[in-house]
Amino acid sequence: MYKNKIKLIGVFLALGLLLTLSTGSAFADQYGCEDCNTRFKITKEVRIKGDNTWKDKVSDVKEGETVEFRITIKNRSGEDADEADNLKMEDFLPDEMKRTGGSGLTEYWSDFEPGETKKFTIEARIKSSEFDKNVQFEKCVVNKAELRWDGDFEGSDTATVCYGNIVPSELPKTGPESTIALSGLGLITAGLITRKKFGK
């Protein structure tokens, strides 16, 4: 009986370890993995053009506004490592957006020395057709950038852009007409209560 309990505990521990490893792998695949290797690190950031702060996500992007994506790639090799050649950065712009300037969606370079940092900035806008809706909506799209070295995947990162045509609800009027209406309603209510309490 005691041995069976030990075996059962062992099975549960093994299952728990397996689930933890698979969850970590799924997380890396879904969100990109900046630290999956020790040689390169890729970071993706976004901002509305004119802002000073780069973020992981921007919200409430208006029609016609330009969004900037910045991709930063760091060579984290030790000083004694050779320079890296045949590097490729590919940006997967969502179908809802169009590139308007800046770096290309695909960039190639070589002679990437240890400790060196490479930056690309892509300008884009939400397509006007996305705003041609007769209903209020809010939508978010994800922009992903990948890094490859000699054709092998080296890492990825994402940035999110949210937009829509949500209009704030109109606040109640506070002008003279509203005040008179509220006063009148209050007098009528008071009259009905008095009539009910003291009779006709």
Rosetta constraint file for C-alpha pairs under 8 A:
AtomPair CA 1 CA 5 HARMONIC 6.52 0.50
AtomPair CA 2 CA 6 HARMONIC 6.51 0.50
AtomPair CA 3 CA 7 HARMONIC 6.28 0.50
AtomPair CA 4 CA 8 HARMONIC 6.14 0.50
AtomPair CA 5 CA 9 HARMONIC 6.20 0.50
AtomPair CA 6 CA 10 HARMONIC 6.22 0.50
AtomPair CA 7 CA 11 HARMONIC 6.28 0.50
AtomPair CA 8 CA 12 HARMONIC 6.39 0.50
AtomPair CA 9 CA 13 HARMONIC 6.21 0.50
AtomPair CA 10 CA 14 HARMONIC 6.20 0.50
AtomPair CA 11 CA 15 HARMONIC 6.23 0.50
AtomPair CA 12 CA 16 HARMONIC 6.12 0.50
AtomPair CA 13 CA 17 HARMONIC 6.24 0.50
AtomPair CA 14 CA 18 HARMONIC 6.20 0.50
AtomPair CA 15 CA 19 HARMONIC 6.17 0.50
AtomPair CA 16 CA 20 HARMONIC 6.21 0.50
AtomPair CA 17 CA 21 HARMONIC 6.30 0.50
AtomPair CA 18 CA 22 HARMONIC 6.22 0.50
AtomPair CA 19 CA 23 HARMONIC 5.99 0.50
AtomPair CA 20 CA 24 HARMONIC 6.23 0.50
AtomPair CA 21 CA 25 HARMONIC 6.30 0.50
AtomPair CA 22 CA 26 HARMONIC 6.19 0.50
AtomPair CA 23 CA 27 HARMONIC 6.12 0.50
AtomPair CA 24 CA 28 HARMONIC 6.28 0.50
AtomPair CA 25 CA 29 HARMONIC 6.27 0.50
AtomPair CA 26 CA 30 HARMONIC 6.08 0.50
AtomPair CA 27 CA 31 HARMONIC 6.00 0.50
AtomPair CA 27 CA 32 HARMONIC 7.75 0.50
AtomPair CA 28 CA 32 HARMONIC 5.18 0.50
AtomPair CA 28 CA 33 HARMONIC 5.08 0.50
AtomPair CA 29 CA 33 HARMONIC 7.19 0.50
AtomPair CA 31 CA 156 HARMONIC 7.96 0.50
AtomPair CA 31 CA 157 HARMONIC 6.69 0.50
AtomPair CA 31 CA 158 HARMONIC 7.01 0.50
AtomPair CA 32 CA 155 HARMONIC 6.47 0.50
AtomPair CA 32 CA 156 HARMONIC 4.68 0.50
AtomPair CA 32 CA 157 HARMONIC 4.89 0.50
AtomPair CA 32 CA 158 HARMONIC 7.15 0.50
AtomPair CA 33 CA 155 HARMONIC 5.63 0.50
AtomPair CA 33 CA 156 HARMONIC 6.00 0.50
AtomPair CA 33 CA 157 HARMONIC 6.90 0.50
AtomPair CA 34 CA 41 HARMONIC 5.36 0.50
AtomPair CA 34 CA 42 HARMONIC 5.92 0.50
AtomPair CA 34 CA 43 HARMONIC 7.12 0.50
AtomPair CA 34 CA 155 HARMONIC 5.96 0.50
AtomPair CA 34 CA 156 HARMONIC 6.61 0.50
AtomPair CA 34 CA 157 HARMONIC 6.97 0.50
AtomPair CA 35 CA 40 HARMONIC 7.98 0.50
AtomPair CA 35 CA 41 HARMONIC 6.52 0.50
AtomPair CA 35 CA 155 HARMONIC 7.85 0.50
AtomPair CA 36 CA 154 HARMONIC 7.77 0.50
AtomPair CA 36 CA 155 HARMONIC 6.96 0.50
AtomPair CA 37 CA 41 HARMONIC 7.91 0.50
AtomPair CA 37 CA 154 HARMONIC 7.11 0.50
AtomPair CA 37 CA 155 HARMONIC 7.90 0.50
AtomPair CA 38 CA 76 HARMONIC 6.55 0.50
AtomPair CA 38 CA 77 HARMONIC 7.17 0.50
AtomPair CA 39 CA 75 HARMONIC 5.91 0.50
AtomPair CA 39 CA 76 HARMONIC 4.84 0.50
AtomPair CA 39 CA 77 HARMONIC 4.93 0.50
AtomPair CA 40 CA 73 HARMONIC 6.83 0.50
AtomPair CA 40 CA 74 HARMONIC 5.53 0.50
AtomPair CA 40 CA 75 HARMONIC 4.74 0.50
AtomPair CA 40 CA 76 HARMONIC 5.43 0.50
AtomPair CA 40 CA 77 HARMONIC 7.40 0.50
AtomPair CA 40 CA 154 HARMONIC 7.05 0.50
AtomPair CA 40 CA 155 HARMONIC 7.77 0.50
AtomPair CA 41 CA 72 HARMONIC 8.00 0.50
AtomPair CA 41 CA 73 HARMONIC 5.58 0.50
AtomPair CA 41 CA 74 HARMONIC 5.13 0.50
AtomPair CA 41 CA 75 HARMONIC 6.78 0.50
AtomPair CA 41 CA 76 HARMONIC 7.18 0.50
AtomPair CA 41 CA 155 HARMONIC 7.06 0.50
AtomPair CA 42 CA 71 HARMONIC 6.96 0.50
AtomPair CA 42 CA 72 HARMONIC 5.67 0.50
AtomPair CA 42 CA 73 HARMONIC 4.50 0.50
AtomPair CA 42 CA 74 HARMONIC 6.57 0.50
AtomPair CA 42 CA 146 HARMONIC 7.85 0.50
AtomPair CA 42 CA 147 HARMONIC 7.14 0.50
AtomPair CA 42 CA 155 HARMONIC 6.42 0.50
AtomPair CA 42 CA 156 HARMONIC 6.13 0.50
AtomPair CA 42 CA 157 HARMONIC 6.46 0.50
AtomPair CA 43 CA 71 HARMONIC 5.69 0.50
AtomPair CA 43 CA 72 HARMONIC 5.14 0.50
AtomPair CA 43 CA 73 HARMONIC 6.51 0.50
AtomPair CA 43 CA 156 HARMONIC 7.52 0.50
AtomPair CA 43 CA 157 HARMONIC 5.67 0.50
AtomPair CA 43 CA 158 HARMONIC 7.83 0.50
AtomPair CA 44 CA 56 HARMONIC 7.32 0.50
AtomPair CA 44 CA 69 HARMONIC 7.03 0.50
AtomPair CA 44 CA 70 HARMONIC 5.80 0.50
AtomPair CA 44 CA 71 HARMONIC 4.68 0.50
AtomPair CA 44 CA 72 HARMONIC 6.58 0.50
AtomPair CA 44 CA 144 HARMONIC 7.72 0.50
AtomPair CA 44 CA 145 HARMONIC 7.00 0.50
AtomPair CA 44 CA 157 HARMONIC 5.39 0.50
AtomPair CA 44 CA 158 HARMONIC 5.53 0.50
AtomPair CA 44 CA 159 HARMONIC 5.93 0.50
AtomPair CA 45 CA 54 HARMONIC 5.76 0.50
AtomPair CA 45 CA 55 HARMONIC 5.34 0.50
AtomPair CA 45 CA 56 HARMONIC 5.20 0.50
AtomPair CA 45 CA 57 HARMONIC 7.62 0.50
AtomPair CA 45 CA 69 HARMONIC 5.70 0.50
AtomPair CA 45 CA 70 HARMONIC 5.16 0.50
AtomPair CA 45 CA 71 HARMONIC 6.57 0.50
AtomPair CA 45 CA 158 HARMONIC 7.52 0.50
AtomPair CA 45 CA 159 HARMONIC 5.70 0.50
AtomPair CA 46 CA 54 HARMONIC 5.45 0.50
AtomPair CA 46 CA 55 HARMONIC 5.29 0.50
AtomPair CA 46 CA 56 HARMONIC 6.03 0.50
AtomPair CA 46 CA 57 HARMONIC 6.36 0.50
AtomPair CA 46 CA 58 HARMONIC 6.84 0.50
AtomPair CA 46 CA 67 HARMONIC 7.11 0.50
AtomPair CA 46 CA 68 HARMONIC 5.63 0.50
AtomPair CA 46 CA 69 HARMONIC 4.51 0.50
AtomPair CA 46 CA 70 HARMONIC 6.17 0.50
AtomPair CA 46 CA 159 HARMONIC 6.15 0.50
AtomPair CA 46 CA 160 HARMONIC 7.57 0.50
AtomPair CA 46 CA 161 HARMONIC 7.98 0.50
AtomPair CA 47 CA 51 HARMONIC 6.40 0.50
AtomPair CA 47 CA 52 HARMONIC 7.97 0.50
AtomPair CA 47 CA 53 HARMONIC 6.74 0.50
AtomPair CA 47 CA 54 HARMONIC 5.28 0.50
AtomPair CA 47 CA 55 HARMONIC 6.20 0.50
AtomPair CA 47 CA 57 HARMONIC 7.62 0.50
AtomPair CA 47 CA 58 HARMONIC 6.20 0.50
AtomPair CA 47 CA 67 HARMONIC 5.93 0.50
AtomPair CA 47 CA 68 HARMONIC 5.46 0.50
AtomPair CA 47 CA 69 HARMONIC 6.78 0.50
AtomPair CA 48 CA 58 HARMONIC 7.19 0.50
AtomPair CA 48 CA 61 HARMONIC 7.50 0.50
AtomPair CA 48 CA 65 HARMONIC 7.20 0.50
AtomPair CA 48 CA 66 HARMONIC 6.12 0.50
AtomPair CA 48 CA 67 HARMONIC 4.56 0.50
AtomPair CA 48 CA 68 HARMONIC 6.09 0.50
AtomPair CA 49 CA 65 HARMONIC 7.52 0.50
AtomPair CA 49 CA 66 HARMONIC 5.56 0.50
AtomPair CA 49 CA 67 HARMONIC 5.54 0.50
AtomPair CA 49 CA 68 HARMONIC 5.94 0.50
AtomPair CA 55 CA 159 HARMONIC 7.94 0.50
AtomPair CA 56 CA 158 HARMONIC 7.58 0.50
AtomPair CA 56 CA 159 HARMONIC 5.05 0.50
AtomPair CA 56 CA 160 HARMONIC 6.41 0.50
AtomPair CA 57 CA 159 HARMONIC 5.72 0.50
AtomPair CA 57 CA 160 HARMONIC 4.54 0.50
AtomPair CA 57 CA 161 HARMONIC 5.82 0.50
AtomPair CA 57 CA 162 HARMONIC 7.74 0.50
AtomPair CA 58 CA 160 HARMONIC 6.48 0.50
AtomPair CA 58 CA 161 HARMONIC 5.15 0.50
AtomPair CA 58 CA 162 HARMONIC 6.16 0.50
AtomPair CA 59 CA 161 HARMONIC 6.15 0.50
AtomPair CA 59 CA 162 HARMONIC 4.55 0.50
AtomPair CA 59 CA 163 HARMONIC 6.14 0.50
AtomPair CA 60 CA 162 HARMONIC 5.81 0.50
AtomPair CA 60 CA 163 HARMONIC 4.69 0.50
AtomPair CA 60 CA 164 HARMONIC 6.56 0.50
AtomPair CA 61 CA 65 HARMONIC 6.63 0.50
AtomPair CA 61 CA 161 HARMONIC 7.43 0.50
AtomPair CA 61 CA 162 HARMONIC 6.25 0.50
AtomPair CA 61 CA 163 HARMONIC 4.71 0.50
AtomPair CA 61 CA 164 HARMONIC 7.36 0.50
AtomPair CA 62 CA 163 HARMONIC 6.52 0.50
AtomPair CA 62 CA 164 HARMONIC 7.40 0.50
AtomPair CA 63 CA 125 HARMONIC 7.90 0.50
AtomPair CA 63 CA 126 HARMONIC 6.65 0.50
AtomPair CA 63 CA 127 HARMONIC 7.85 0.50
AtomPair CA 63 CA 128 HARMONIC 6.54 0.50
AtomPair CA 63 CA 131 HARMONIC 7.11 0.50
AtomPair CA 64 CA 125 HARMONIC 6.63 0.50
AtomPair CA 64 CA 126 HARMONIC 7.26 0.50
AtomPair CA 64 CA 128 HARMONIC 7.59 0.50
AtomPair CA 65 CA 125 HARMONIC 6.31 0.50
AtomPair CA 65 CA 126 HARMONIC 7.78 0.50
AtomPair CA 66 CA 123 HARMONIC 6.52 0.50
AtomPair CA 66 CA 124 HARMONIC 5.72 0.50
AtomPair CA 66 CA 125 HARMONIC 5.06 0.50
AtomPair CA 67 CA 123 HARMONIC 5.73 0.50
AtomPair CA 67 CA 124 HARMONIC 5.27 0.50
AtomPair CA 67 CA 125 HARMONIC 5.89 0.50
AtomPair CA 68 CA 121 HARMONIC 6.56 0.50
AtomPair CA 68 CA 122 HARMONIC 5.66 0.50
AtomPair CA 68 CA 123 HARMONIC 4.60 0.50
AtomPair CA 68 CA 124 HARMONIC 6.43 0.50
AtomPair CA 69 CA 121 HARMONIC 5.49 0.50
AtomPair CA 69 CA 122 HARMONIC 5.11 0.50
AtomPair CA 69 CA 123 HARMONIC 6.43 0.50
AtomPair CA 69 CA 124 HARMONIC 8.00 0.50
AtomPair CA 69 CA 159 HARMONIC 7.83 0.50
AtomPair CA 70 CA 119 HARMONIC 6.95 0.50
AtomPair CA 70 CA 120 HARMONIC 5.70 0.50
AtomPair CA 70 CA 121 HARMONIC 4.44 0.50
AtomPair CA 70 CA 122 HARMONIC 6.52 0.50
AtomPair CA 71 CA 119 HARMONIC 5.64 0.50
AtomPair CA 71 CA 120 HARMONIC 5.15 0.50
AtomPair CA 71 CA 121 HARMONIC 6.38 0.50
AtomPair CA 71 CA 145 HARMONIC 7.43 0.50
AtomPair CA 72 CA 117 HARMONIC 6.97 0.50
AtomPair CA 72 CA 118 HARMONIC 5.86 0.50
AtomPair CA 72 CA 119 HARMONIC 4.55 0.50
AtomPair CA 72 CA 120 HARMONIC 6.62 0.50
AtomPair CA 73 CA 117 HARMONIC 5.63 0.50
AtomPair CA 73 CA 118 HARMONIC 5.13 0.50
AtomPair CA 73 CA 119 HARMONIC 6.33 0.50
AtomPair CA 74 CA 115 HARMONIC 6.86 0.50
AtomPair CA 74 CA 116 HARMONIC 6.12 0.50
AtomPair CA 74 CA 117 HARMONIC 4.48 0.50
AtomPair CA 74 CA 118 HARMONIC 6.48 0.50
AtomPair CA 75 CA 112 HARMONIC 7.17 0.50
AtomPair CA 75 CA 113 HARMONIC 6.90 0.50
AtomPair CA 75 CA 114 HARMONIC 5.34 0.50
AtomPair CA 75 CA 115 HARMONIC 5.23 0.50
AtomPair CA 75 CA 116 HARMONIC 5.51 0.50
AtomPair CA 75 CA 117 HARMONIC 6.28 0.50
AtomPair CA 76 CA 114 HARMONIC 6.09 0.50
AtomPair CA 76 CA 115 HARMONIC 5.56 0.50
AtomPair CA 76 CA 116 HARMONIC 7.88 0.50
AtomPair CA 77 CA 81 HARMONIC 6.07 0.50
AtomPair CA 77 CA 114 HARMONIC 4.91 0.50
AtomPair CA 77 CA 115 HARMONIC 6.60 0.50
AtomPair CA 78 CA 114 HARMONIC 6.10 0.50
AtomPair CA 78 CA 115 HARMONIC 7.58 0.50
AtomPair CA 79 CA 114 HARMONIC 5.79 0.50
AtomPair CA 79 CA 115 HARMONIC 7.52 0.50
AtomPair CA 81 CA 114 HARMONIC 6.69 0.50
AtomPair CA 82 CA 113 HARMONIC 7.17 0.50
AtomPair CA 82 CA 114 HARMONIC 7.45 0.50
AtomPair CA 83 CA 111 HARMONIC 5.47 0.50
AtomPair CA 83 CA 112 HARMONIC 5.21 0.50
AtomPair CA 83 CA 113 HARMONIC 4.37 0.50
AtomPair CA 83 CA 114 HARMONIC 6.34 0.50
AtomPair CA 84 CA 110 HARMONIC 6.24 0.50
AtomPair CA 84 CA 111 HARMONIC 5.65 0.50
AtomPair CA 84 CA 112 HARMONIC 4.88 0.50
AtomPair CA 84 CA 113 HARMONIC 6.40 0.50
AtomPair CA 85 CA 109 HARMONIC 6.92 0.50
AtomPair CA 85 CA 110 HARMONIC 4.00 0.50
AtomPair CA 85 CA 111 HARMONIC 5.44 0.50
AtomPair CA 85 CA 112 HARMONIC 6.40 0.50
AtomPair CA 85 CA 149 HARMONIC 7.47 0.50
AtomPair CA 85 CA 150 HARMONIC 7.55 0.50
AtomPair CA 86 CA 108 HARMONIC 6.96 0.50
AtomPair CA 86 CA 109 HARMONIC 6.17 0.50
AtomPair CA 86 CA 110 HARMONIC 5.34 0.50
AtomPair CA 86 CA 149 HARMONIC 5.96 0.50
AtomPair CA 86 CA 150 HARMONIC 5.40 0.50
AtomPair CA 87 CA 108 HARMONIC 5.64 0.50
AtomPair CA 87 CA 109 HARMONIC 5.42 0.50
AtomPair CA 87 CA 110 HARMONIC 6.10 0.50
AtomPair CA 87 CA 147 HARMONIC 7.35 0.50
AtomPair CA 87 CA 148 HARMONIC 5.83 0.50
AtomPair CA 87 CA 149 HARMONIC 4.62 0.50
AtomPair CA 87 CA 150 HARMONIC 6.43 0.50
AtomPair CA 87 CA 151 HARMONIC 7.99 0.50
AtomPair CA 88 CA 106 HARMONIC 7.08 0.50
AtomPair CA 88 CA 107 HARMONIC 5.71 0.50
AtomPair CA 88 CA 108 HARMONIC 4.60 0.50
AtomPair CA 88 CA 109 HARMONIC 6.72 0.50
AtomPair CA 88 CA 147 HARMONIC 5.81 0.50
AtomPair CA 88 CA 148 HARMONIC 5.15 0.50
AtomPair CA 88 CA 149 HARMONIC 6.42 0.50
AtomPair CA 88 CA 151 HARMONIC 7.96 0.50
AtomPair CA 89 CA 105 HARMONIC 7.88 0.50
AtomPair CA 89 CA 106 HARMONIC 5.65 0.50
AtomPair CA 89 CA 107 HARMONIC 5.19 0.50
AtomPair CA 89 CA 108 HARMONIC 6.54 0.50
AtomPair CA 89 CA 145 HARMONIC 6.92 0.50
AtomPair CA 89 CA 146 HARMONIC 5.74 0.50
AtomPair CA 89 CA 147 HARMONIC 4.72 0.50
AtomPair CA 89 CA 148 HARMONIC 6.54 0.50
AtomPair CA 90 CA 105 HARMONIC 5.78 0.50
AtomPair CA 90 CA 106 HARMONIC 4.45 0.50
AtomPair CA 90 CA 107 HARMONIC 6.58 0.50
AtomPair CA 90 CA 145 HARMONIC 5.61 0.50
AtomPair CA 90 CA 146 HARMONIC 5.33 0.50
AtomPair CA 90 CA 147 HARMONIC 6.62 0.50
AtomPair CA 91 CA 105 HARMONIC 4.90 0.50
AtomPair CA 91 CA 106 HARMONIC 6.26 0.50
AtomPair CA 91 CA 143 HARMONIC 7.43 0.50
AtomPair CA 91 CA 144 HARMONIC 5.92 0.50
AtomPair CA 91 CA 145 HARMONIC 4.26 0.50
AtomPair CA 91 CA 146 HARMONIC 6.47 0.50
AtomPair CA 92 CA 105 HARMONIC 7.22 0.50
AtomPair CA 92 CA 143 HARMONIC 6.07 0.50
AtomPair CA 92 CA 144 HARMONIC 5.32 0.50
AtomPair CA 92 CA 145 HARMONIC 6.07 0.50
AtomPair CA 93 CA 97 HARMONIC 6.60 0.50
AtomPair CA 93 CA 98 HARMONIC 7.40 0.50
AtomPair CA 93 CA 99 HARMONIC 7.82 0.50
AtomPair CA 93 CA 105 HARMONIC 7.69 0.50
AtomPair CA 93 CA 143 HARMONIC 5.41 0.50
AtomPair CA 93 CA 144 HARMONIC 7.01 0.50
AtomPair CA 94 CA 141 HARMONIC 6.64 0.50
AtomPair CA 94 CA 142 HARMONIC 6.71 0.50
AtomPair CA 94 CA 143 HARMONIC 5.98 0.50
AtomPair CA 96 CA 126 HARMONIC 5.99 0.50
AtomPair CA 96 CA 127 HARMONIC 5.88 0.50
AtomPair CA 96 CA 130 HARMONIC 6.85 0.50
AtomPair CA 96 CA 141 HARMONIC 7.70 0.50
AtomPair CA 97 CA 124 HARMONIC 6.47 0.50
AtomPair CA 97 CA 125 HARMONIC 5.49 0.50
AtomPair CA 97 CA 126 HARMONIC 4.44 0.50
AtomPair CA 97 CA 127 HARMONIC 5.36 0.50
AtomPair CA 98 CA 124 HARMONIC 5.40 0.50
AtomPair CA 98 CA 125 HARMONIC 5.59 0.50
AtomPair CA 98 CA 126 HARMONIC 6.55 0.50
AtomPair CA 98 CA 127 HARMONIC 6.42 0.50
AtomPair CA 99 CA 122 HARMONIC 7.20 0.50
AtomPair CA 99 CA 123 HARMONIC 5.85 0.50
AtomPair CA 99 CA 124 HARMONIC 4.18 0.50
AtomPair CA 99 CA 125 HARMONIC 6.64 0.50
AtomPair CA 100 CA 122 HARMONIC 7.98 0.50
AtomPair CA 100 CA 123 HARMONIC 5.43 0.50
AtomPair CA 100 CA 124 HARMONIC 4.94 0.50
AtomPair CA 100 CA 125 HARMONIC 6.89 0.50
AtomPair CA 101 CA 122 HARMONIC 6.25 0.50
AtomPair CA 101 CA 123 HARMONIC 4.90 0.50
AtomPair CA 101 CA 124 HARMONIC 6.88 0.50
AtomPair CA 102 CA 120 HARMONIC 7.90 0.50
AtomPair CA 102 CA 121 HARMONIC 5.69 0.50
AtomPair CA 102 CA 122 HARMONIC 4.62 0.50
AtomPair CA 102 CA 123 HARMONIC 5.44 0.50
AtomPair CA 103 CA 107 HARMONIC 7.74 0.50
AtomPair CA 103 CA 120 HARMONIC 5.78 0.50
AtomPair CA 103 CA 121 HARMONIC 5.50 0.50
AtomPair CA 103 CA 122 HARMONIC 5.04 0.50
AtomPair CA 103 CA 123 HARMONIC 7.78 0.50
AtomPair CA 104 CA 122 HARMONIC 6.89 0.50
AtomPair CA 105 CA 122 HARMONIC 7.45 0.50
AtomPair CA 112 CA 116 HARMONIC 6.58 0.50
AtomPair CA 126 CA 130 HARMONIC 7.02 0.50
AtomPair CA 127 CA 131 HARMONIC 7.72 0.50
AtomPair CA 128 CA 132 HARMONIC 7.03 0.50
AtomPair CA 131 CA 164 HARMONIC 7.03 0.50
AtomPair CA 131 CA 165 HARMONIC 7.22 0.50
AtomPair CA 136 CA 164 HARMONIC 7.27 0.50
AtomPair CA 136 CA 165 HARMONIC 5.48 0.50
AtomPair CA 136 CA 166 HARMONIC 5.23 0.50
AtomPair CA 136 CA 167 HARMONIC 7.39 0.50
AtomPair CA 137 CA 164 HARMONIC 5.27 0.50
AtomPair CA 137 CA 165 HARMONIC 5.80 0.50
AtomPair CA 137 CA 166 HARMONIC 6.00 0.50
AtomPair CA 138 CA 162 HARMONIC 7.10 0.50
AtomPair CA 138 CA 163 HARMONIC 5.73 0.50
AtomPair CA 138 CA 164 HARMONIC 4.21 0.50
AtomPair CA 138 CA 165 HARMONIC 6.73 0.50
AtomPair CA 138 CA 166 HARMONIC 6.79 0.50
AtomPair CA 139 CA 162 HARMONIC 5.52 0.50
AtomPair CA 139 CA 163 HARMONIC 5.54 0.50
AtomPair CA 139 CA 164 HARMONIC 6.05 0.50
AtomPair CA 140 CA 160 HARMONIC 6.66 0.50
AtomPair CA 140 CA 161 HARMONIC 5.47 0.50
AtomPair CA 140 CA 162 HARMONIC 4.02 0.50
AtomPair CA 140 CA 163 HARMONIC 6.41 0.50
AtomPair CA 141 CA 160 HARMONIC 5.74 0.50
AtomPair CA 141 CA 161 HARMONIC 5.41 0.50
AtomPair CA 141 CA 162 HARMONIC 6.40 0.50
AtomPair CA 142 CA 158 HARMONIC 6.51 0.50
AtomPair CA 142 CA 159 HARMONIC 5.80 0.50
AtomPair CA 142 CA 160 HARMONIC 4.51 0.50
AtomPair CA 142 CA 161 HARMONIC 6.42 0.50
AtomPair CA 143 CA 158 HARMONIC 5.49 0.50
AtomPair CA 143 CA 159 HARMONIC 5.32 0.50
AtomPair CA 143 CA 160 HARMONIC 6.15 0.50
AtomPair CA 143 CA 161 HARMONIC 7.79 0.50
AtomPair CA 144 CA 156 HARMONIC 7.01 0.50
AtomPair CA 144 CA 157 HARMONIC 5.86 0.50
AtomPair CA 144 CA 158 HARMONIC 4.36 0.50
AtomPair CA 144 CA 159 HARMONIC 6.65 0.50
AtomPair CA 145 CA 156 HARMONIC 5.54 0.50
AtomPair CA 145 CA 157 HARMONIC 5.71 0.50
AtomPair CA 145 CA 158 HARMONIC 6.35 0.50
AtomPair CA 146 CA 153 HARMONIC 7.54 0.50
AtomPair CA 146 CA 154 HARMONIC 7.61 0.50
AtomPair CA 146 CA 155 HARMONIC 5.94 0.50
AtomPair CA 146 CA 156 HARMONIC 4.30 0.50
AtomPair CA 146 CA 157 HARMONIC 6.86 0.50
AtomPair CA 147 CA 153 HARMONIC 6.20 0.50
AtomPair CA 147 CA 154 HARMONIC 5.37 0.50
AtomPair CA 147 CA 155 HARMONIC 5.46 0.50
AtomPair CA 147 CA 156 HARMONIC 6.13 0.50
AtomPair CA 148 CA 152 HARMONIC 5.13 0.50
AtomPair CA 148 CA 153 HARMONIC 4.54 0.50
AtomPair CA 148 CA 154 HARMONIC 5.19 0.50
AtomPair CA 148 CA 155 HARMONIC 7.40 0.50
AtomPair CA 149 CA 153 HARMONIC 6.67 0.50
AtomPair CA 149 CA 154 HARMONIC 6.52 0.50
AtomPair CA 173 CA 178 HARMONIC 6.40 0.50
AtomPair CA 174 CA 178 HARMONIC 5.72 0.50
AtomPair CA 174 CA 179 HARMONIC 6.86 0.50
AtomPair CA 175 CA 179 HARMONIC 6.54 0.50
AtomPair CA 176 CA 180 HARMONIC 6.14 0.50
AtomPair CA 177 CA 181 HARMONIC 6.16 0.50
AtomPair CA 178 CA 182 HARMONIC 6.16 0.50
AtomPair CA 179 CA 183 HARMONIC 6.12 0.50
AtomPair CA 180 CA 184 HARMONIC 6.08 0.50
AtomPair CA 181 CA 185 HARMONIC 6.21 0.50
AtomPair CA 182 CA 186 HARMONIC 6.17 0.50
AtomPair CA 183 CA 187 HARMONIC 6.31 0.50
AtomPair CA 184 CA 188 HARMONIC 6.28 0.50
AtomPair CA 185 CA 189 HARMONIC 6.21 0.50
AtomPair CA 186 CA 190 HARMONIC 6.18 0.50
AtomPair CA 187 CA 191 HARMONIC 6.10 0.50
AtomPair CA 188 CA 192 HARMONIC 6.28 0.50
AtomPair CA 189 CA 193 HARMONIC 6.35 0.50
AtomPair CA 190 CA 194 HARMONIC 6.21 0.50
AtomPair CA 191 CA 195 HARMONIC 6.09 0.50
AtomPair CA 192 CA 196 HARMONIC 6.14 0.50
AtomPair CA 193 CA 197 HARMONIC 6.15 0.50
AtomPair CA 194 CA 198 HARMONIC 6.11 0.50
AtomPair CA 194 CA 199 HARMONIC 7.94 0.50
AtomPair CA 195 CA 199 HARMONIC 5.30 0.50
AtomPair CA 195 CA 200 HARMONIC 6.13 0.50
AtomPair CA 196 CA 200 HARMONIC 7.79 0.50
